[in-house]
Amino acid sequence: MSPFAKELIYRNYLKGSTVKDLSLKFGLLPQRVKAIVYQKHLYWEEVYPKLGETHMRVSIETEALYAAEFPFVDYGSDLVIMAEMEKGVRL
């Protein structure tokens, strides 16, 4: 996912969206949503206060260079796995 989509997930979580809601909204497994929220929380609470604005700009530029070669998928990264999980098991 792009850094901007991850930030959107984190901001929505802080506003009160549940992990399940975000999972369905972005087509991601709940575990991935939790990991994104944790990573963004860690970044904003631990990394950003120490490294600041310049580090954030360099990080965004690095992500943009990566995205030029390998485009991001902002929706539905885990839809195939989620569909398999919805099938359940045969009894």
Buried (B, 14 or more C-beta within 10 A) or exposed (E): BBBEBBBBBBEBBEEEBEBEEBBEBBBBBBEBBBEBBEEBEEBEEEBBEEEEEEEBEEBEEEBEEEEEEEEBEBEEBBEEEBEEEEEEEEE
